[in-house]
C-alpha cells in the first residue's frame, strides 16, 4: 500500500515539474530570434527552434509584438542584443 502511494506521489511530482511553463525574457527572446534569423526561416524550422526552449511559436510571436509596441521592453531587448554581441 505504501509503495503504491509513493509511486503515485512521484508520478504527480514528475507531471507537475514537466508542465512548468517557460517565461520569455528579453535574453531568451534575442537568443531565439538570432537562431531563427540564422535558419532557413521556414515555419517548421521556427517551430522546432522555439520548442527547443520550451515555448510555442505563438507565444514567441506574441512576445515579438509586445516588443514592437512597448518602448521599455524594446530597450531591454536592445540591451540584451548588445550584451550578446559583446561576447
N, C-alpha and C positions, 0 to 999 in steps of 0.2 A: 504494500500500500504506500509506504513512504517513498519507495523507489518511483512509483508512478507519479506521485505528486512532484517529486524532484525533476523528473523528465518533463513534465508539463510546464513547470516554472522556467526551466532552461529554454524550452521551446518558445515560450511567451517572451522571454528576455531577448532571444535572438530575433524574433519578429519585430519587436519594438526598436531595437538598435538598427536593424536592416532597413527600416522605414524612415529613418531620420532624413529629413529634407535638407538639402544643401542650400545655404543662403548665398546669393550672388553678392560679392563685394566688388568694389572697383578694381582691385588687383585680379580677381578671378575673371571679371569681365574682359579686361585687357589681355589676359593670358589666352582666353578662349578666342577673342577677336583676332589676335595675332595668328593663332593656329588656323582659323577659318580663312584669313587673308592669304596664308601660305598654301592653302589647299586648292583643289580644283573648283571650289565654290558650288558644287552640286548639292542639292537638298539632302541627299542621303549621307554625303560626307559631313555636312554641317551637323546633321542629327547624331552621327556617330561621335563627333568631336564633343558636343555638349553632353552627350550621355556619359562619356568618359569622366566628366566632372560631376555627375550626379544630378543634372538638371535636364529639363526638356528644351527643345528648340523654341517652343512657345514662350517659356519663361525667359530665355535669353533675349528673344526679340522684344518682349515686353520691357525688359530692363534697358535694352538699347533705346527704345522710345522714351523711357524716363530720362536717360542720359541726354538725349537730344533736347528734351523740353525743360530740364531742370539745370539752371546755370551752376548751382553749387555742386551737384552731382557730376556735371560735365567737368568742372575744375578738379574734383577728386580723381576722376578717371584720367585727366590730363597729367596730374602729378604722378599717378601710378605708371602711366606710359613713359614718362621721363625717367622714373626710377628703374624701370625695366631696361630702358635703353642705356643707362649708365653702367649696368652690369656687364 
